[in-house]
Amino acid sequence: MSARNLRIIELRREPARDTNDTLIFEEGINVITGEKDAGKTVWLKMLDYLLADDDVPEDAFGAAVAAKYDSLHARFGVGDQEITVERKWKEKGLKTKVFLNGESLNADDFGRRLMEMLGIPLLRFPKGNPYEDRAWPELSFRMLYRHIYRQE
């Protein structure tokens, strides 16, 4: 299977009241601009949470923002197909679930599924002393994403 790219098509957050906030992305590079404290960083934190963060939303992007919004939705392009990803933290029992095309998954399973869609093999790597008697951790989508996000 050949590697595919991941592109954001749309990112939407739904408040309990008022209308939805939506970002529509164009092909190529997109730049989010705005005044100081306009919410640019919150959008990035919400995207980070959407992509398999296993924290609760209050820790991921703050209690005030988590209280204001009910859910977060995105459309992504993966290769030549389109997928939808959702987080619904206000619905009972769904705070830590990620919905991929409507299917409820935990964050780890979502990450594995996304890596499979992207053509990235599941790997294990040594951490610490490679000769110690312990299992090597699995390289996850979350680890890869965080390295890109933090520019490491």
C-alpha positions, 0 to 999 in steps of 0.5 A: 500500500502506498503512502497517502496524504492527509488534508483538512477540508473543514473544521467545525465546532458546535456551541450549545447556543449560537451558530456553528463556527466553521473553518473551510480549508482550500487546497495548498497552504492555509494561514489562520490570522486574526487579532490577539486573543481571537481564538487562533490557538484554540482552533489548533488545540481543538484540531489536536484534540480531534486527532486522537487526544485521549485527554478530556476536553477541559484539559485539552483546550480549557474548561471555558471552551469545553463548556461553551461547545458541545462537539467538534467535527471535521472532514479530512481527505485521505488520499482520494477518499473523504472521512469525517471525524467527530468528538462529542464530549457533552453526550453521556459516555462519549467524552473520550470517544472519537467517531470515524465516519460515524463509528465510535472508537477509542483514541488508540483504535482511531489512531491505528485506523488512520495510520492504516488509511494513510499507508503507515505501517504499525511499528514498535520501537525501543524506548530506554534500554532495548535489552531490558525485558519489556515490550516495545511501545507501538508507534502511534499516529498521536506520537507522529502528529505531536512531533509534527505539531511541536516541530520536533 
